[in-house]
């Protein structure tokens, strides 16, 4: 299954590294990535492949939610959308 992850929030060091680490730890491949700073906000979109992952998309959502909290609410908005739909 493929999914699109979007992250929007205040720009700070380590966002890409921390999100990428969660994906790598769970054997989720980043197929494509785009990121920019828009009016001082960090904006990232990733196309990921969960085919070899042992976690569900819901478990991934939980991990991303926990990461956002760990980073002091760095994400003002994030979504994970099943792109196979």
FIPA-21744 format. One record per atom (N, C-alpha, C): residue in three letters; atom name; x, y, z. Coordinates in nm, 4 decimals. Example, Ala and Ser with C-alpha at 12.3 -4.5 7.8 and 13.67 -1.06 7.14 Angstrom:
2
REC code site       c1       c2       c3
REC  ALA    N   1.3190  -0.5690   0.7800
REC  ALA   CA   1.2300  -0.4500   0.7800
REC  ALA    C   1.3200  -0.3300   0.7800
REC  SER    N   1.2850  -0.2250   0.7080
REC  SER   CA   1.3670  -0.1060   0.7140
REC  SER    C   1.2900   0.0030   0.7870
END
This chain:
85
REC code site       c1       c2       c3
REC  UNK    N   0.0840  -0.1167   0.0000
REC  UNK   CA   0.0000   0.0000   0.0000
REC  UNK    C   0.0893   0.1242   0.0000
REC  UNK    N   0.0471   0.2235  -0.0734
REC  UNK   CA   0.1162   0.3514  -0.0747
REC  UNK    C   0.0325   0.4532   0.0018
REC  UNK    N   0.1009   0.5512   0.0597
REC  UNK   CA   0.0319   0.6559   0.1349
REC  UNK    C   0.1039   0.7878   0.1122
REC  UNK    N   0.0311   0.8960   0.1325
REC  UNK   CA   0.0883   1.0293   0.1251
REC  UNK    C   0.0865   1.0873   0.2663
REC  UNK    N   0.2041   1.1316   0.3104
REC  UNK   CA   0.2173   1.1955   0.4413
REC  UNK    C   0.2397   1.3442   0.4171
REC  UNK    N   0.1611   1.4273   0.4817
REC  UNK   CA   0.1848   1.5717   0.4766
REC  UNK    C   0.2101   1.6197   0.6184
REC  UNK    N   0.3048   1.7108   0.6311
REC  UNK   CA   0.3382   1.7693   0.7606
REC  UNK    C   0.3471   1.9204   0.7425
REC  UNK    N   0.2790   1.9949   0.8266
REC  UNK   CA   0.2853   2.1409   0.8249
REC  UNK    C   0.3081   2.1866   0.9680
REC  UNK    N   0.4004   2.2804   0.9865
REC  UNK   CA   0.4231   2.3320   1.1208
REC  UNK    C   0.5344   2.4332   1.1241
REC  UNK    N   0.5685   2.4739   1.2447
REC  UNK   CA   0.6768   2.5697   1.2592
REC  UNK    C   0.8079   2.5032   1.2178
REC  UNK    N   0.8917   2.5791   1.1501
REC  UNK   CA   1.0189   2.5249   1.1030
REC  UNK    C   1.1130   2.5056   1.2214
REC  UNK    N   1.1686   2.3870   1.2331
REC  UNK   CA   1.2687   2.3592   1.3348
REC  UNK    C   1.3584   2.2465   1.2887
REC  UNK    N   1.4759   2.2406   1.3462
REC  UNK   CA   1.5733   2.1390   1.3076
REC  UNK    C   1.5219   2.0000   1.3387
REC  UNK    N   1.5458   1.9079   1.2454
REC  UNK   CA   1.5216   1.7671   1.2715
REC  UNK    C   1.3869   1.7108   1.2297
REC  UNK    N   1.2993   1.7909   1.1730
REC  UNK   CA   1.1677   1.7359   1.1365
REC  UNK    C   1.1824   1.6237   1.0344
REC  UNK    N   1.2541   1.6501   0.9258
REC  UNK   CA   1.2697   1.5465   0.8226
REC  UNK    C   1.3412   1.4253   0.8802
REC  UNK    N   1.4465   1.4486   0.9580
REC  UNK   CA   1.5232   1.3380   1.0166
REC  UNK    C   1.4366   1.2520   1.1077
REC  UNK    N   1.3552   1.3156   1.1913
REC  UNK   CA   1.2733   1.2399   1.2867
REC  UNK    C   1.1626   1.1609   1.2160
REC  UNK    N   1.0978   1.2234   1.1173
REC  UNK   CA   0.9935   1.1524   1.0417
REC  UNK    C   1.0571   1.0367   0.9645
REC  UNK    N   1.1693   1.0625   0.8991
REC  UNK   CA   1.2387   0.9586   0.8223
REC  UNK    C   1.2831   0.8429   0.9114
REC  UNK    N   1.3266   0.8729   1.0332
REC  UNK   CA   1.3688   0.7682   1.1259
REC  UNK    C   1.2536   0.6750   1.1603
REC  UNK    N   1.1366   0.7320   1.1863
REC  UNK   CA   1.0184   0.6487   1.2154
REC  UNK    C   0.9878   0.5585   1.0964
REC  UNK    N   0.9948   0.6145   0.9768
REC  UNK   CA   0.9667   0.5343   0.8572
REC  UNK    C   1.0690   0.4225   0.8414
REC  UNK    N   1.1966   0.4536   0.8564
REC  UNK   CA   1.3024   0.3534   0.8409
REC  UNK    C   1.2909   0.2431   0.9456
REC  UNK    N   1.2633   0.2815   1.0707
REC  UNK   CA   1.2488   0.1828   1.1786
REC  UNK    C   1.1356   0.0845   1.1509
REC  UNK    N   1.0397   0.1267   1.0705
REC  UNK   CA   0.9233   0.0426   1.0416
REC  UNK    C   0.9227  -0.0098   0.8986
REC  UNK    N   1.0405  -0.0048   0.8343
REC  UNK   CA   1.0600  -0.0603   0.7006
REC  UNK    C   0.9645   0.0008   0.5979
REC  UNK    N   0.9452   0.1316   0.6096
REC  UNK   CA   0.8600   0.2054   0.5169
REC  UNK    C   0.9496   0.2869   0.4258
REC  UNK    N   0.9360   0.2670   0.2963
REC  UNK   CA   1.0208   0.3335   0.1986
REC  UNK    C   0.9637   0.4699   0.1586
REC  UNK    N   1.0516   0.5698   0.1503
REC  UNK   CA   1.0119   0.7005   0.0988
REC  UNK    C   1.0313   0.6956  -0.0523
REC  UNK    N   0.9222   0.6976  -0.1270
REC  UNK   CA   0.9289   0.6899  -0.2732
REC  UNK    C   0.9549   0.8275  -0.3338
REC  UNK    N   0.9025   0.9325  -0.2696
REC  UNK   CA   0.9206   1.0689  -0.3201
REC  UNK    C   0.8997   1.1645  -0.2033
REC  UNK    N   0.9663   1.2789  -0.2091
REC  UNK   CA   0.9542   1.3773  -0.1017
REC  UNK    C   0.9693   1.5176  -0.1589
REC  UNK    N   0.8927   1.6084  -0.1036
REC  UNK   CA   0.9026   1.7489  -0.1393
REC  UNK    C   0.8850   1.8285  -0.0108
REC  UNK    N   0.9697   1.9280   0.0108
REC  UNK   CA   0.9546   2.0115   0.1285
REC  UNK    C   0.9963   2.1536   0.0966
REC  UNK    N   0.9367   2.2466   0.1678
REC  UNK   CA   0.9672   2.3883   0.1470
REC  UNK    C   0.9329   2.4646   0.2735
REC  UNK    N   0.9761   2.5868   0.2779
REC  UNK   CA   0.9353   2.6800   0.3826
REC  UNK    C   0.8398   2.7785   0.3169
REC  UNK    N   0.7185   2.7882   0.3689
REC  UNK   CA   0.6147   2.8735   0.3125
REC  UNK    C   0.5698   2.9718   0.4196
REC  UNK    N   0.6044   3.0988   0.4007
REC  UNK   CA   0.5711   3.2031   0.4987
REC  UNK    C   0.6150   3.1649   0.6398
REC  UNK    N   0.7346   3.1078   0.6500
REC  UNK   CA   0.7901   3.0710   0.7802
REC  UNK    C   0.7430   2.9376   0.8333
REC  UNK    N   0.6574   2.8687   0.7605
REC  UNK   CA   0.6077   2.7370   0.8019
REC  UNK    C   0.6747   2.6276   0.7211
REC  UNK    N   0.7109   2.5211   0.7902
REC  UNK   CA   0.7662   2.4032   0.7248
REC  UNK    C   0.6505   2.3261   0.6621
REC  UNK    N   0.6647   2.2888   0.5342
REC  UNK   CA   0.5618   2.2124   0.4629
REC  UNK    C   0.6309   2.0962   0.3918
REC  UNK    N   0.5862   1.9740   0.4187
REC  UNK   CA   0.6475   1.8554   0.3574
REC  UNK    C   0.5383   1.7598   0.3101
REC  UNK    N   0.5612   1.7015   0.1930
REC  UNK   CA   0.4758   1.5934   0.1426
REC  UNK    C   0.5663   1.4768   0.1070
REC  UNK    N   0.5271   1.3586   0.1467
REC  UNK   CA   0.6029   1.2367   0.1166
REC  UNK    C   0.5086   1.1318   0.0577
REC  UNK    N   0.5539   1.0638  -0.0458
REC  UNK   CA   0.4857   0.9444  -0.0943
REC  UNK    C   0.5641   0.8281  -0.0353
REC  UNK    N   0.4976   0.7436   0.0414
REC  UNK   CA   0.5649   0.6317   0.1063
REC  UNK    C   0.5019   0.4995   0.0648
REC  UNK    N   0.5820   0.3947   0.0738
REC  UNK   CA   0.5382   0.2599   0.0379
REC  UNK    C   0.5424   0.1730   0.1633
REC  UNK    N   0.4267   0.1240   0.2046
REC  UNK   CA   0.4159   0.0419   0.3248
REC  UNK    C   0.4130  -0.1076   0.2955
REC  UNK    N   0.4405  -0.1469   0.1714
REC  UNK   CA   0.4304  -0.2880   0.1320
REC  UNK    C   0.5112  -0.3812   0.2219
REC  UNK    N   0.6322  -0.3406   0.2619
REC  UNK   CA   0.7187  -0.4274   0.3424
REC  UNK    C   0.7113  -0.3967   0.4913
REC  UNK    N   0.6234  -0.3074   0.5284
REC  UNK   CA   0.6101  -0.2687   0.6682
REC  UNK    C   0.5240  -0.3685   0.7440
REC  UNK    N   0.5548  -0.3836   0.8725
REC  UNK   CA   0.4759  -0.4730   0.9559
REC  UNK    C   0.3754  -0.3953   1.0407
REC  UNK    N   0.3679  -0.2616   1.0197
REC  UNK   CA   0.2690  -0.1836   1.0944
REC  UNK    C   0.1607  -0.1354   0.9987
REC  UNK    N   0.0460  -0.1097   1.0548
REC  UNK   CA  -0.0674  -0.0621   0.9744
REC  UNK    C  -0.0590   0.0891   0.9584
REC  UNK    N  -0.1392   0.1418   0.8704
REC  UNK   CA  -0.1437   0.2860   0.8508
REC  UNK    C  -0.1937   0.3546   0.9785
REC  UNK    N  -0.2822   0.2889   1.0542
REC  UNK   CA  -0.3302   0.3460   1.1802
REC  UNK    C  -0.2185   0.3517   1.2841
REC  UNK    N  -0.1346   0.2482   1.2882
REC  UNK   CA  -0.0202   0.2497   1.3800
REC  UNK    C   0.0782   0.3600   1.3412
REC  UNK    N   0.0967   0.3797   1.2105
REC  UNK   CA   0.1839   0.4871   1.1635
REC  UNK    C   0.1270   0.6220   1.2056
REC  UNK    N  -0.0028   0.6401   1.1951
REC  UNK   CA  -0.0661   0.7650   1.2391
REC  UNK    C  -0.0379   0.7904   1.3879
REC  UNK    N  -0.0475   0.6861   1.4682
REC  UNK   CA  -0.0215   0.6992   1.6124
REC  UNK    C   0.1230   0.7409   1.6384
REC  UNK    N   0.2141   0.6813   1.5653
REC  UNK   CA   0.3561   0.7158   1.5813
REC  UNK    C   0.3826   0.8608   1.5411
REC  UNK    N   0.3177   0.9065   1.4351
REC  UNK   CA   0.3351   1.0451   1.3913
REC  UNK    C   0.2740   1.1415   1.4927
REC  UNK    N   0.1609   1.1043   1.5488
REC  UNK   CA   0.0979   1.1884   1.6504
REC  UNK    C   0.1894   1.2007   1.7722
REC  UNK    N   0.2482   1.0892   1.8137
REC  UNK   CA   0.3407   1.0912   1.9275
REC  UNK    C   0.4628   1.1770   1.8963
REC  UNK    N   0.5139   1.1671   1.7751
REC  UNK   CA   0.6294   1.2482   1.7355
REC  UNK    C   0.5960   1.3965   1.7417
REC  UNK    N   0.4808   1.4347   1.6913
REC  UNK   CA   0.4392   1.5743   1.6969
REC  UNK    C   0.4361   1.6255   1.8404
REC  UNK    N   0.3880   1.5427   1.9320
REC  UNK   CA   0.3840   1.5812   2.0736
REC  UNK    C   0.5247   1.5920   2.1314
REC  UNK    N   0.6110   1.4951   2.0976
REC  UNK   CA   0.7497   1.4969   2.1448
REC  UNK    C   0.8230   1.6226   2.0996
REC  UNK    N   0.7888   1.6693   1.9806
REC  UNK   CA   0.8570   1.7859   1.9251
REC  UNK    C   0.7885   1.9158   1.9663
REC  UNK    N   0.7144   1.9122   2.0744
REC  UNK   CA   0.6536   2.0332   2.1287
REC  UNK    C   0.5409   2.0880   2.0436
REC  UNK    N   0.4645   1.9976   1.9830
REC  UNK   CA   0.3538   2.0425   1.8988
REC  UNK    C   0.4028   2.1069   1.7704
REC  UNK    N   0.5163   2.0592   1.7199
REC  UNK   CA   0.5775   2.1171   1.5997
REC  UNK    C   0.4859   2.1094   1.4786
REC  UNK    N   0.3994   2.0103   1.4754
REC  UNK   CA   0.3108   1.9944   1.3608
REC  UNK    C   0.1780   2.0627   1.3894
REC  UNK    N   0.1470   2.1675   1.3167
REC  UNK   CA   0.0156   2.2283   1.3313
REC  UNK    C  -0.0879   2.1479   1.2542
REC  UNK    N  -0.0390   2.0708   1.1581
REC  UNK   CA  -0.1271   1.9881   1.0775
REC  UNK    C  -0.0450   1.8743   1.0185
REC  UNK    N  -0.0994   1.7544   1.0177
REC  UNK   CA  -0.0363   1.6441   0.9469
REC  UNK    C  -0.1458   1.5451   0.9102
REC  UNK    N  -0.1257   1.4785   0.7995
REC  UNK   CA  -0.2212   1.3765   0.7553
REC  UNK    C  -0.1451   1.2598   0.6941
REC  UNK    N  -0.2073   1.1454   0.6975
REC  UNK   CA  -0.1588   1.0285   0.6248
REC  UNK    C  -0.2784   0.9773   0.5469
REC  UNK    N  -0.2649   0.9761   0.4154
REC  UNK   CA  -0.3744   0.9380   0.3272
REC  UNK    C  -0.3354   0.8159   0.2458
REC  UNK    N  -0.4219   0.7167   0.2425
REC  UNK   CA  -0.3993   0.5989   0.1597
REC  UNK    C  -0.4103   0.6420   0.0135
REC  UNK    N  -0.3014   0.6334  -0.0592
REC  UNK   CA  -0.3036   0.6791  -0.1996
REC  UNK    C  -0.3481   0.5693  -0.2953
REC  UNK    N  -0.3756   0.4489  -0.2438
REC  UNK   CA  -0.4229   0.3401  -0.3288
REC  UNK    C  -0.5726   0.3543  -0.3595
REC  UNK    N  -0.6373   0.4459  -0.2912
REC  UNK   CA  -0.7830   0.4633  -0.3092
REC  UNK    C  -0.8113   0.5232  -0.4448
END
